[in-house]
Amino acid sequence: MTDMTRTKGRAARAVACGIAVAVLAALAGPAAAGGAVADPRGGGGDRLRQDVAAITAAGVTGVQARVTGADGRVRTATAGVADLSTGRPVSPNGYFRIGSTNKTLVATVLLQLAREGALSLDDTVAEWLPGVVEGNGHDGSRITLRALLQHTGGVYDGNYPSRGGSAADYYASRYDVHTPQEIVAAAMRHAPDFPPGEGWSYSNTGYAVLGMVIERATGRAWHEEVNDRILTPLGMRHTIWPGLSPTLPRPHAHGYTRFAPGEDLVDTTELIDADASGGYLSTTADLDRFARALFDGTLLDEAGRAELTRTVALGEDDTPWPGARYGLGVFSRPLPCGGTVWIPSGDQIGYKTRIGVTADGERSVVVSMSTQLQDSADSALRQEATATELIDNALCGDGS
């Protein structure tokens, strides 16, 4: 995650909300190529088709979207291309990097462990990992697990490995391996962003710490807990922990990044970047199943959902979404038609994932965009606006 210039830059950094890059943009290049809508029960799809086309018109090379209504009706739409060199169309069932949607998986595991009495969200980091978050003003005895989940712990994140910044940086570092211990130790060489509880700042490093806490509490790797507690029970067979593999299963859209104004898109599909802040690969169908189960009582009891949705305010420069707040691993914002949309979303270099789900888990939408551009904060916010419009139309519309 790299820093950006003020106001709009900080907003785009929050939009990235993950381990990839901070400046995302849309180029004025490829037009929408085709568009497909699948509706198992028949009916329309014009609005969804128009909305995915609008995202590609903003500069995204490929888009796939999946919408599930309160009646269970599923609609999918794609636009753009999966591969610029061949023009291959985007698959509605393609794999992609989910980025910081990973954080919602981690938060769910921790909430389940808290329900079981294995830990408390009010435990301090030092209780579980003595001496790990310490030095240059960091004090793990003052930072709770809840604070890490909500990004209010102040843990420094400025040198988190993002593989962004330039094409040269990406090519030089895309296969580098960083252990959570190395990531946290590197952060401890810097002063914290602020004293615990006195601010809000997105910290991927904080989630690397949470992965280590899960391992200490259970004796198993955090992703093994995700697999056994979430993926297997929900039948999420297409959600994959890649480990040290830099590739994605087929089918998938190539992920592209533009690193600077006027430069060509770079194929940034291959990457080794997997810790508790981000790393899983998935599909829109699997993430749709997860989002609904997160809020309909399948994964969390009422007390757990209350903790998940206990939010803190963000600074106006921290998000492009008016009224946005942050819970445990999930953003929220008001819907234009009333109510709240919960956003367990994330970015990882080359990919942007946006999910919207209503508080009852009855309506949901998942959008995967296979382009991430760093050349303009303004165009990044423009791209974000098209994805937001798709989500609002899906959750507030009449299903057409």
N, C-alpha and C positions, 0 to 999 in steps of 0.2 A: 504494500500500500504506500503510495507516494503522496506527499503533501501537495496542495494546490494553492493558488492564490485565493484571496479572501472571498467572502460572500458566496458568489456563484461557484467558486472553486470548492469551498467547503461543502456546499450543497451537493455538488457532484461527487465529492469524496464520500459523503454519506450515502448517496445513491449507489455507489459501488458496493457498499455494505458487505465487504468481504475481503478475500485474500488477494484479489487481483490488482487492478490498477485503480487510481483515483480519478483520473481524467478520462471520461468516456465521451464519445461523440458520435455523430452520424454524418457520413459523407453525403455529398450531393450526387452520388454516382448511380449505382444500378437501380433500374426500375423494378417493380414487382414482377416476378416471373410466374405467371399462372396463379393458381389458388385452388385449393381443394377443400371441400367440406364433406365430412362424413356424419350422417345423422341416422343412427340405428332405427329411429322411429319415424323417419321421414320428416318433412317440415322444412323450414327455411334455414338460412345461414348467411344471408346477404350481409347483415351487419358485421358478423364476425369476419367474413371474407374481406369486407372493406377495411376493417380495422387492421388485419394482418398486412394487407397491401399498403396501408398508411405507414406502417413501421418500416417496410422495405423502402418506401418512397423517402423516408427520413435518412436512408443510407445503410440499413442493415442488409447483409447479404442473404440471410435465410431466417425464417421465422416459422415456428410451429406453435399452435395454441390449442388448448383443450378446455372446454367449458362443460360443467355439470350443473344442471338445474335442480331445483327443489323436488321435481318429479322424477329425478334420476336420468333424465334425457341427457345424452352426451353428444356434443358437437365438437368436431375438430376442423381446423383449417391450417393450411400452410401457404407460404409465399416465398418467392426468391429462389435461390439455388443453394444446394449443399456443397458444391465444389465449383469454384470460379473457373478452374481449368477445363472442366468437362460440361458444365451447365447442368449437372445432374440435379433433379428436383429434390426438394426437402421431403423427407419421410415424416409422416405424422407419428411414427413410433421410434424416432431416432434417439440415440443416446447423446447426452451432453454432460458437461461438468456443472454441478449444481452450486458450486461456490459456497457462500455462507448460509444457504439453506441447511447446510451441515450443522450450523449452530443450533437450529431448532431441534435437530435430532439429539444433540448433546444435552440441551436443556430438558428435553423430555426424559432422557435417561436419569438425569439428576433429580427431577421431580419424582420419578418412580422410586429412586433410592431413598429420597426423603420420606415418601409415604411409607416405605418399609422400615424406616428407622435406622437405616444404614449410615445416614449422615443428616445434617441439618443445613439448610441454606444459610443459616446464620453462623455456621462454623467459619472460623477464619482459615485463610490459606495456610498460615503457619501451623495450625493444628494438624493439617494433613501433610504438608510439605515443608517441614521446618528448614529454614535457611535457604529456600529456593527463591522466594520473592523477597529480596533483601539487598540493600546497598544503594548508594547515591540517592537516598531519600525514600526508596521503596521500603515498605514495612508490612510484611505479610500478616503480622499480628493485628493489623488494623483493617485488613481487606477481607470481606466476607465472600463466600461463594456467590451469594445473591448479587453483590456488587460487580463481580466479574461477569455474571450472566447479563447484567444490565448495562455494562460498560461505564459504571460509575466508580470504579476502583482506582482510576488514574494510571494504570499500568502503561508504561511507555510502549509505543507501537511504531515509531517512526522508521525503524530499520527492518521491519518485517519483510521477509523475502517475497517479492511480488513478481519478479521476472519482467517487470515493466520498465518504463523510462525510455527505452530505445530498442530498435531491432537488434543492435549489437549486444545489449544487455540480455535480451531474451535468448539469443543464440549461445551466448557464453554461459548462461546459468540454467537453461531449461531442464538439464538432467542432474543438477546439483541435488544432493540429499541433505536435509536439515532435520536433526532430531528435535523433538520438543524441548529437550533439555538445552540444546544449543541455542534455540530461538529465544528461550527465556533468559538464558545467561547473557546473551547479547543485549537484550533489552535492559538488563540490570546495570549495564555500563553507562546508562543515561539516567537523568533525573526523571521522576514521574511527571505525567502531564499536569496533575493537580493532586492535592491531598485527597485521600479516600472520601467519597461522598460529597465532594465540593464541586462537582462538574460532571459533564458527560462527554466522552470521547471514545469513538469506536476502536476497540482493541482486539485485534486478532490474537495477539500474544496472550491476552487474558484467557482466551478459549483454549490455547495450547496448554495453559496451566490447568484448566478444568479437565482436559483429557487426562492429564497426569493424576488429578485427584480421583477420577473415576477408577483408574487403574489401581491406585493405592487402596481405595475403598472396597474394590471387588476382587482384586488379584488377577484381573483380566484386562486386556487391551480395551480401550473405550469403544472401538468399532466392533469388537466382539459383543459387547453389551448392546450396541445399537442393532446388530444383526439379530440377536436372540430376543430382544425385548420389543422391537418395532418391525423390522423387515420380515422376519419369518412369520410372526403372528398375522401380519397384514397381507402376506402373500406378495410382497414386493420383490419378485424374482429378478427384476431388471434393474435393481439398485445395487451397485457393485462398488466394493472398496478396492481401488486399483493398486494399493501398496506402492511398489517401486516401478510399476509398469507405466510408461508415458503415453500409451495409446488408448483409444476407445474402441469398444466392440462395434461391429457393423449391425445395422446401418447407423451412420452418424453424419451430421453436417460438420464440415471443417470449421474450426474457429479462426476468425481473422481479427487482426489488430492493426490499426493505423497509429503509428507512434508520434507523428509530427505532421503539421500542415504541409500539403503538397506531396507527401510521400505515398508510395503505393501501399496497399494492404499487404500485411505479412501473414502467412499461414502460421498460426500459433497453436495448432491443434495439439502438438506433442508437448508434454510437461510432466515433470515429477514434482508434485506439490500436494501432499496429503497429510494433514494432521487434523486435530479436532476443530480447527477453525474453518476447514473446508477440505474437499477432496473427493467426496463420493461422486460417482457417475449414476445417472438415472434417466428416466423417461417422463414425459408429461403424465402418462397414465398412472405410474407409480407415485409421483409426487402429488397428484390429485387425490389418490387414495390416502396418502399420509395426511394431507392438509385437512381432509374431512374427518379422519379418525382422531386428529388432534383436538377437535372441538366438539365432536358428537358424543364423547364419553367413552370411546373405545380404548384410548390410550391413557387418559388421565381421569381421575375422579373429580368431583366438583371442587374439592379443596385444591387439587392440583391445577385445575383450569383457572381458579381464582388467583393462584400464585403466578401462573403463566401470563395472565392478562393484567396484573398489577403493574401499571406503567409509570414511567418517569417522563418529564417533559424534556424536549430537546431545544437547543438554541435555534433561533430562526434561520441561522446560517448553516445548520447541520443537516438539513433535508429540503428537498424541493416540494415536499408535500405539506401544504398548510394544515396545521393542527396535528401533525404527526407526533407520536409518542413511542416509547420503547418499553416492552415488557421483558420477559425472559427469553432471549433469543428470537424475538419477533417484533417487527414494527407494527404500528396501527395508525390509521388515519380515518377521518370521517368520510362517509360515502355521500355523494351529492344528493342521493335520494333518501338520505336518513340512515342512521345506524353507523356501524363501524366495520371496516374491512381490516382483517389481520393479514400481515404480509411477511410470511417466512421465506424471504427471498435472498438472492446473493449473486455475486459476480466472481468469475475466475477468468484469467486472461483468455480472451477470445470468445467468451460466453457470458450472457446475462440471463438470469432466471428471475421471473417475476410471478409470484403466486398471490392470489387474493382469495380469502375464504371468509364467509360470514360467521358470526359468533356462535351460531347454532350448528355449523358444519353442513348446512343444507345446500348452500350454493358455493361453487368454487370455480376458479379459473387458473390455469397454468400457462405461462408464456415462456418459450425458450427462444432467445435471439443469439445467433451465432456470429456476432460481430461486436467487437469492443474497440472503440476508437478513442485516442488520447489527444487529438489535435485541437479540440476546442471545447471548453466548458459549456459554451452556449449551445452547441450542437448536441452535447451530451444531455443537457436538460431538455432539448427538443425531442430527442429520442425517448427520453423518459416520459415525456408528456404523451407520446403516442401509445406507449405501453399502458400508461395510467388510464387513457381514454378507453382502451380495449377492456381493461378490467372493470371500469365503471359501467360501461355499456353491458358487459356480461352479467354483472351482479345487480344492476338496476333496471335492465331492459326487460322486454316481454318475451325474450327467447328467440326473436326472429333473427 
